Amino acid sequence: MRIFARPEVTVVIQFGDSRLTVDGPDQQPTFDGLVAGLVPGIRHVRAERLECVELRMSPIVAYRLLGVAPADLAGALAGPGEIWGSAAPLLCEQLSEMTTWAQRFAVTTKFLAARETTRMADPEVAACWERIIADRGAVQVRELAELTGWSRQRVWSRFTAQVGVTPKRAAMVVRFRRAFDLLTVGRSAAEVAVACGYSDQSHLHRDMAAFAGITPGALAAT
């Protein structure tokens, strides 16, 4: 399994006998799952047998549910135990005892509901995130400042603290993901560069290399 930039926080809860091993510059001991922010770096995750529940949530939702600011996950991976403490292995045990996916999803939903906090992202930060998604990454910090009535500096600092990356970086990830999806369905690099607002194919190539570790041509050929 490959982990790279996505416009969501990814949570993988491994409940089988095989543990996950992460290959990367900051390789960690094996663990029973992982939590990745929007830009965790390019990682390869290995397991002899992957049995897991995978969750993807917006950073706005993650800020409320995970008990940790997405900023604390920037550029790194964490294990569920680092986020949820001793409750994480108990969840894994419960999932392993379930016999259907419906039961596992119900158990996971109940687990998350019990950990929902009253901590909420600023409405202005949530509005900025929604604008970035709606505009597919084609938005500038100036426009976000106008949207919120905040200064650019305040938009930058509050958004980064609650989403985990700067507004500019978030917009880059959203645009990258759209380009990634278009390439995987067979669109040419030239078409994708224009459709996603890249200045040229070299610009697209740089983002693909940075966020996915693969060239547009190689991705389109998969």
C-alpha positions, 0 to 999 in steps of 0.5 A: 500500500502506498501512502501519499498526499491526499486532501483528507486525513487517512486512518488505517486500523489494522485488526488482523494478525499481521502488523504494518511496517512503514518504509521511509526515511523515518521508519518506525516499528511495526504497528496496528494501523496508521494515521496520516495527515494531508501531506505525510510524504511518500511512504510504502506500507507493507503487511503480510496480510492486510485486514483493516478498516480505512477511514478518510475524513476532512481535516475539519472533521479530523480536528474534532474526532482525532483528539490531535490537531492535523498540524501535529501529523504534518510530514509524518505518520502516527499509530492509532495508539499515539492518537487514542492511547490504550483504547486503540488496541481494544478497538482492534480486538473488537474488530477482529472478533466481528464476522461481518463488515457491517458489524466492523463499521458499526463498531468503528462508528460507535468508537469515533462517536465516543471520542468526538470532542467539543473542539471545533475548527474556526468557522472561517477556517472551515469556510476556507477549506470548503472554498479550496475544495470547491475551487479545486485548489485554484484559489489564493490566500488573498481571496480567502482573506476577503472571504473571512474578513481576516488578514492574510497572516491570520488566515495563514496561521489559523488555517495551518494550526487547524488543518495541518498545512498552509492554505497554499499547500492545501490548495496544491494537494487538492489540485494534485489529487484532481490531476492524479485522478484524471491521469489514472483514467487515461487523460494525457498530461497535456490535457490534465495540466490545462484542466487543473490550472498548471502553468505547463507540463513541467509544473504538473511533473514537479507536483507529481514527483513531489506528492506521489513519487511518479511521473505523469506518464508513468501514472497514466500508463498504469 
